[in-house]
Amino acid sequence: MRRAGIESIPLPDLPLWHNARARRVPLAFELELTARCDNNCRHCYINLPQGDASAADRELTVAEIDDLAAQAAGLGALWCLATGGEPLLREDFPEIYLGLRRRGLLVSVFTNGCLIDERIAALFRRHPPRDVEITVYGATRATYESVTRVPGSYGRFRAGLARLERAGITPRLKAVFMESNRREMPAIAEFCREHTRDYFRFDTQLHLRYDRNQDRNREIIGQRLPPREIAELERSDRKHHRAMIEHCDRLLPRGGRPAKERGLFFCRAGLDGFTIGWDGSFKLCGSLTDPACTYDLRTGALREAWDSFVPSVRRGKPGGRRPRPSCAGCELVNLCLWCPAHAYLETGKPDRPVKAFCEAARARRSLLPN
């Protein structure tokens, strides 16, 4: 249902630093309200069954969420992304949502749209979110439900979208392209552009499971499109491909990244935001589930996690180790979707290359000017 990472919605144009001597400030954070979902999508990397009582018992309470939101606002956070799983599964969602707003936070919501009833539509009409993002899995019932594997989910999605629109909320729509919906990709794009707020984007990278369920991982891998098709699909988006050509010199540095930039992290995880997991875990980004890179907020404070734990992880010393990925020296690194989080999900190690990412990077390179 969702795309992990706070970079998936453009942040307001705000400074990363109040002044040269100021404390490092997190502008935004992602808040997973649950890992449970009413759908059972073939490609999903987080979902647990809707009725999973054990998972529900481990979810942060309203009081815990309010306390963490207050701590985040105290650190300087301005924006919160409420996500899941499916965040609207929680009966207390309105209370959580209004509590986040009372803390002075701009709130965005990622949802599959299927649970947007009149109560939620009225809530958003009275208290508009900064954004609502919905993923479209198919343009027809058959394709949509071949992805979600839940009969009736397509009708609930269309009804939820209609309720939002009647409430004056136009969401941003996006798509995940995979084997199960590849024949409808043009129709999905057309539908999204017709109904979306101001832009449409698609994702072709299917992430592996946070819980490392190997049966589910094999299913996700089976849904991935071939590398050449991924590159051609990206090229078909004129804006995307034009940007790649314009920035080709930066995207293809000779000899890879400079040696001084070849630590484990060369992404923005933990620099201007973080993720609070549904079970109280603190992560530099939603996908970074390596136990050595997570912190328990139920036994520690958010400020400690932000001020001390994050710098330790980014220096490459979680658990006393300092891995240095060979990927940093690759000239195709900026055409690759490699990062420590997904390297860990794919290989069990945060510093290992990922074959599927290498193949996609080479395919992208083959379609760029020499």
C-alpha positions in Angstrom: 0.0 0.0 0.0 2.7 2.4 0.9 6.1 3.5 -0.2 8.5 3.7 2.6 10.5 6.9 3.2 9.6 10.5 3.8 11.2 11.5 0.5 8.1 10.2 -1.3 6.3 13.5 -0.7 8.1 16.8 -1.4 8.9 18.6 1.8 8.2 22.3 2.3 11.0 24.6 1.3 12.6 24.8 4.7 16.2 25.1 6.0 17.9 22.1 7.4 19.7 24.2 9.9 18.4 27.2 11.9 22.0 28.6 12.0 25.5 27.3 11.7 25.8 26.3 15.3 22.3 24.9 15.8 21.5 21.4 16.7 20.7 19.0 13.8 17.0 19.3 13.2 14.6 16.6 11.9 12.1 18.3 9.6 9.9 15.3 9.2 9.2 11.9 10.5 7.3 8.9 9.3 4.9 7.3 11.8 3.8 3.7 11.2 0.4 3.3 13.0 0.2 -0.4 12.3 1.7 -3.2 10.2 -1.8 -4.8 9.7 -3.7 -4.3 6.5 -7.2 -5.1 5.1 -5.5 -6.1 1.8 -3.0 -8.9 1.1 -1.0 -7.4 -1.8 1.4 -9.8 -3.5 4.2 -7.3 -3.4 3.8 -5.9 0.1 6.9 -5.8 2.3 5.2 -5.0 5.7 1.6 -6.1 5.8 0.3 -8.5 8.5 -3.3 -9.9 8.5 -6.0 -7.4 9.5 -7.1 -9.6 12.5 -3.6 -10.3 13.8 -4.3 -9.8 17.5 -0.6 -10.2 18.6 0.4 -7.4 16.2 -2.4 -5.2 17.4 -1.3 -5.7 21.0 2.2 -4.5 20.1 1.1 -1.3 18.4 1.8 2.1 20.0 -1.1 3.4 22.0 -2.7 6.8 21.5 -0.9 8.1 24.6 2.5 6.7 23.4 2.0 8.3 20.0 1.1 11.6 21.6 4.2 11.6 23.8 6.4 10.7 20.8 4.8 13.4 18.7 5.5 15.9 21.5 9.1 14.8 21.6 9.4 15.1 17.8 7.9 18.6 17.8 10.4 19.5 20.6 13.2 18.4 18.4 12.0 20.7 15.7 9.9 18.4 13.5 7.3 20.2 11.4 5.7 17.4 9.4 4.5 13.8 10.0 3.5 11.1 7.6 0.9 8.7 9.1 1.3 5.4 7.3 1.2 1.6 7.9 0.2 -1.1 7.0 -3.2 0.5 6.6 -3.4 3.4 9.1 -7.2 3.6 8.8 -7.6 0.1 10.2 -7.1 1.7 13.7 -10.5 2.7 15.2 -8.6 5.4 17.1 -7.2 6.9 13.9 -9.3 10.2 14.2 -7.9 10.6 17.8 -4.4 10.0 16.7 -4.7 12.3 13.6 -6.2 15.2 15.6 -3.5 14.7 18.3 -0.7 15.0 15.8 -2.3 18.3 14.5 -2.6 19.6 18.0 1.1 19.2 18.4 1.5 21.7 15.5 2.5 19.1 12.9 1.5 19.1 9.3 0.1 15.6 8.7 0.1 13.6 5.5 -1.6 10.2 5.2 -0.7 7.1 3.1 -3.7 4.8 2.6 -5.1 2.3 0.1 -8.4 4.2 0.2 -10.5 1.2 0.9 -11.5 2.2 4.4 -12.3 5.9 3.7 -15.9 5.9 5.0 -18.1 9.0 5.7 -16.5 9.4 9.1 -13.0 9.7 7.7 -14.2 11.9 4.8 -15.9 14.2 7.3 -12.7 14.3 9.4 -10.6 15.3 6.5 -13.1 17.8 5.3 -13.1 19.6 8.7 -9.4 19.2 9.3 -7.7 18.8 5.9 -4.4 16.8 5.8 -1.4 18.2 4.1 -1.6 15.3 1.6 -3.4 12.0 1.1 -1.6 9.5 -1.1 -3.3 6.4 -2.5 -1.7 3.6 -4.5 -3.7 2.3 -7.5 -3.1 -1.4 -8.2 -5.2 -1.8 -11.3 -7.6 0.0 -13.6 -10.1 -2.8 -13.6 -11.6 -4.9 -10.8 -9.9 -8.1 -12.0 -6.4 -6.7 -12.1 -6.8 -4.6 -8.9 -8.0 -7.7 -6.9 -5.4 -10.0 -8.5 -2.9 -7.8 -6.7 -4.7 -7.2 -3.4 -6.2 -10.8 -3.3 -9.2 -9.4 -1.4 -12.6 -9.7 -3.2 -14.5 -6.4 -3.2 -11.4 -4.3 -2.5 -11.6 -2.5 -5.9 -15.2 -1.4 -5.2 -14.2 -0.1 -1.8 -11.2 1.7 -3.2 -13.3 3.5 -5.8 -16.0 4.3 -3.2 -13.3 5.7 -0.8 -11.8 7.8 -3.6 -15.2 9.2 -4.5 -15.9 10.1 -0.8 -12.6 12.0 -0.6 -13.4 13.9 -3.7 -16.9 14.8 -2.5 -15.2 16.1 0.7 -13.1 18.4 -1.3 -9.9 16.4 -0.9 -8.1 15.5 -4.1 -5.4 12.9 -3.3 -2.2 12.2 -5.0 -2.3 8.9 -6.8 0.6 6.6 -7.5 1.2 3.1 -8.8 3.4 0.1 -8.3 4.1 -1.7 -11.5 4.6 -5.5 -11.4 3.9 -8.7 -13.3 0.3 -8.8 -12.0 -0.7 -5.4 -13.5 1.8 -5.0 -16.3 -0.8 -5.2 -19.0 -2.8 -2.4 -17.5 0.1 0.0 -16.9 -1.0 2.6 -19.5 -4.6 2.4 -18.2 -3.5 2.8 -14.6 -1.4 5.8 -15.5 -4.3 7.4 -17.4 -6.6 6.8 -14.4 -4.1 8.3 -12.0 -3.5 11.4 -14.1 -7.2 12.0 -14.4 -7.9 11.8 -10.7 -4.6 12.9 -9.0 -4.0 16.2 -7.3 -1.0 17.5 -9.2 1.3 14.8 -10.3 1.5 11.0 -10.8 4.4 8.8 -10.1 5.1 5.1 -10.3 7.5 2.7 -8.7 9.1 -0.3 -10.2 11.3 -1.4 -7.2 9.6 -4.1 -5.2 11.2 -4.3 -1.7 11.6 -7.5 0.2 9.8 -8.2 3.5 10.7 -6.4 6.7 10.0 -9.6 8.6 12.2 -11.6 6.2 9.5 -14.1 5.4 11.1 -16.1 2.7 7.9 -17.5 1.2 6.6 -14.0 0.8 10.0 -12.8 -0.5 10.0 -15.4 -3.3 6.5 -14.2 -4.3 7.8 -10.5 -4.4 10.8 -11.5 -6.5 8.4 -13.3 -8.9 6.4 -10.0 -9.3 9.5 -8.0 -10.3 9.7 -6.7 -13.9 12.8 -7.6 -16.0 15.6 -4.9 -15.7 15.3 -3.9 -19.4 11.6 -3.4 -19.0 12.1 -1.3 -15.9 14.5 1.0 -17.7 12.2 1.3 -20.7 9.2 2.1 -18.5 11.2 4.8 -16.8 12.3 6.2 -20.1 8.7 6.3 -21.2 8.1 9.0 -18.6 9.5 12.0 -20.5 10.0 14.2 -17.4 11.9 11.4 -15.6 14.1 10.5 -18.6 14.8 14.1 -19.4 16.1 14.7 -15.9 18.4 11.7 -16.1 19.9 13.0 -19.4 20.3 16.5 -18.0 22.1 15.3 -14.9 24.0 12.5 -16.7 27.5 13.8 -15.6 26.4 13.9 -12.0 24.6 10.5 -12.2 27.7 8.8 -13.7 30.7 10.1 -11.8 34.0 8.6 -13.2 35.4 6.1 -10.8 32.3 6.2 -8.6 31.9 8.4 -5.6 34.9 10.2 -4.1 36.7 8.1 -1.4 35.6 10.5 1.3 31.9 9.6 0.4 32.3 5.9 0.4 31.0 5.1 3.9 28.0 2.8 4.4 25.5 5.6 4.0 25.3 8.0 1.0 21.6 8.5 1.3 19.7 11.0 3.5 18.5 8.4 6.1 18.7 10.1 9.5 19.8 13.4 8.2 16.6 15.4 8.2 14.0 12.8 9.3 13.4 9.4 10.8 10.8 6.7 11.2 8.8 5.6 14.3 7.8 2.0 13.8 4.4 0.6 14.7 5.9 -1.3 17.6 7.9 1.6 19.0 11.1 1.0 17.1 13.1 4.0 15.9 14.7 3.7 12.4 16.7 6.1 10.3 14.3 5.3 7.5 11.3 3.0 7.2 13.2 0.3 5.4 16.3 0.1 7.6 15.3 -2.8 9.8 18.8 -4.2 10.6 18.6 -4.8 14.4 21.9 -3.0 14.8 20.4 0.1 13.2 17.2 0.3 15.3 16.5 1.7 18.7 13.7 0.9 21.2 11.7 4.0 22.0 9.8 2.2 24.7 13.0 2.0 26.8 14.7 5.2 25.6 14.0 8.8 24.6 13.6 10.2 21.1 16.2 12.8 21.7 18.8 10.1 22.6 17.9 8.3 19.4 18.3 11.4 17.3 21.3 13.0 19.0 23.4 10.0 19.7 22.1 6.8 18.1 21.7 8.2 14.5 25.2 9.7 14.3 26.6 6.4 15.6 24.8 4.4 12.9 25.7 6.8 10.1 29.4 6.6 11.1 29.1 2.9 10.4 29.6 1.7 13.9 26.4 -0.1 15.0 27.5 -3.1 16.9 31.1 -2.0 16.7 31.5 -2.6 13.0 32.4 -0.3 10.1 31.3 -1.8 6.8 32.2 0.0 3.6 30.2 -1.1 0.6 32.0 -1.8 -2.7 29.0 -0.2 -4.4 30.3 3.3 -3.5 33.2 2.9 -6.0 30.9 1.8 -8.8 30.4 4.4 -11.6 26.8 3.3 -11.9 26.0 3.9 -8.2 23.7 6.9 -8.9 21.7 4.8 -11.4 21.2 2.1 -8.9 18.6 1.9 -6.1 21.2 0.4 -3.7 21.1 1.5 -0.1 22.1 -0.2 3.2 18.4 -0.7 4.1 17.6 -2.7 1.0 21.0 -4.4 0.9 20.1 -5.8 4.3 16.6 -6.9 3.2 18.0 -8.6 0.1 21.2 -10.2 1.5 21.0 -10.0 5.3 24.0 -7.6 5.3 23.8 -3.8 4.9 27.1 -3.6 2.9 26.5 -6.2 0.2 25.8 -5.5 -3.5 22.4 -6.6 -4.8 22.4 -8.4 -8.2 18.9 -7.2 -9.2 19.9 -3.6 -8.6 23.1 -3.9 -10.5 21.2 -5.3 -13.5 18.7 -2.5 -13.4 21.5 0.1 -13.2 23.2 -1.4 -16.3 19.8 -1.4 -18.2 19.3 2.3 -17.3 22.8 3.1 -18.5 22.2 1.4 -21.8 19.4 3.8 -22.5 21.3 7.0 -21.8 23.5 8.9 -24.3 27.2 7.8 -24.4 
